[in-house]
Amino acid sequence: MKSSLQVLSDEERAEVHERSLRLLSQVGMRVETAHGRHLLRQAGAEVDEDHHLVRFPRSLVESCLQAAPKRFSLGARRPGWELAMNAGECTLLIDGEAVFALDGTSLQRRPATEQDWLEATCLIDALDEIGVYWSMVRPSDRSESTADLVEYWHRLFAHFSKHIQEVTPGPEQAPWLLEALQVVFGDRETIRQKHPWSFLLCPLSPLTLEGPFTDAYLALAGWNIPVAIMPMPLLGATAPGSLIATVVLGNCEVLATLCLVQAAEPGTPVLYAPALAVMNPRSGQYGGGAVENGLLAAAAVEMARYYGLPAEASGFSTDHHIPSIQAGYERALSALLTALAWPDILVGPGLLGGSLILSLEQLWIDVELFRLCRQARRGILCDGERYLEEVLKRVGPAGNFLSEPSTRRAFRSGECYVSRLGVHGTYEQWEAAGRPGLLEEARARVGETLAAHRPLPLPEHVETELTRLAARARQSCR
């Protein structure tokens, strides 16, 4: 059977749900968008305009949960690339929005650049374990105007062909995004069916829906664009001082936002995606190395399954700033705990130092770590043929199984995973090879992949139309 992890019992999940409904009906959420409050009032919520507070009756939450589809797919430009949600599969989504990059040779941190973004984007396009895009870095040499955003989308579509999960800063960018999507993917109905783009919506903890990013999503209503709802409550800072209370808070924030999404467009696909984490009590900052982060991520996946919603969960976190022994064990623990809960999308490869520093070498190592986690999740297969009873009888006492065809099949079929990264031979072999380190090996793999990879090109007419769109955006900004 498949390996699994359970951190909440059935009764505890029901208790989280009941307490969340009670908090949402009695305390509610602060909703800093007038349009959002209007939609929620129409849907049946109790709205206090003076204080921007919205309280959610149980009936509203339950009807909105029922309206959210439980199965859908995330599409892409790449032919045949479709991620079915709630289908028992898991793909990676790299971590995002680092402001620094790590030089792989000197291990010195520096401000991230456009070239760092390009290399990271090409690398994740080449690695099929990664199915969903976030922008890994925020380049210091990129401006933030609408015209620059349109040009960024052009570069993104040209260098990445799988599913994209992104945001727009405000509602004024929404028409430009919709036009760009139509240029690349086709008409409105095609986009509604294909879901090539999903939106990341992050309520502020505790219990707040801020204005611009929420209005940016609401401006896309009518296009059936999936939304990943990712509050980030931090135990001890923006969440109460217990793990289960942090789960309840994150659940409240997801459910309230889900109600707004369904009020804006019933039937919109939703990903249950809270990034629950623990504060470092020594600094007050995000504690990336806390083992409890993996437990909280597993709990979030279990709550998603309680509601029948697809799950997007976070792992691979660390406090360390370079690839290291500490980064290795912290990332392995959080990744494995989350992977054993088996979300649809597992977030986190590639960033260090509390998700502030991009490392392409660490990204490569993390993808290998995901392969190991996936094998651990696969568990021990127990179909009749695998018991190999006849082989055991034939070899008998004091024999060995090295020459058996079943042994060869085991390693060729994936019964056991044989890693190609790192040292797996004798000391003498390692010594003869010059005592190579994992970081040097990962750096070489990254270089080889970037040199060989050719992104799926955009059709010539799409390139032309995106160039014209950017020019129009530039002109409109003057």
Secondary structure, DSSP 4 states (H G I P E B T S, - for coil): ------SS-HHHHHHHHHHHHHHHHHT-EEE--HHHHHHHHHHT-EEETTTTEEE--HHHHHHHHHHS-S--EE--SSTT--EETTSS--EEE----BSEEE-TTT--EEE--HHHHHHHHHHHHH-TTEEEE---B--TT---SHHHHHHHHHHHHHH--SEEEE--SSGGGHHHHHHHHHHHH-SHHHHHHH--EEEEE-PBTTTEE-SHHHHHHHTTTTS---EEE----EETTTB-SSHHHHHHHHHHHHHHHHHHHHHHSTT--EEE----EEB-TTTSSB-TT-THHHHHHHHHHHHHHHHT--BEEE----S-SSSSHHHHHHHHHHHHHHHHH--SEEE-TTEETTTTEE-HHHHHHHHHHHHHHHHHHH-----GGGG-HHHHHHH-TT---TT-HHHHHHHHHTSS----SS--S-HHHHHHTT---HHHHHHHHHHHHHHH--PPPPPHHHHHHHHHHHHHHHHHT-
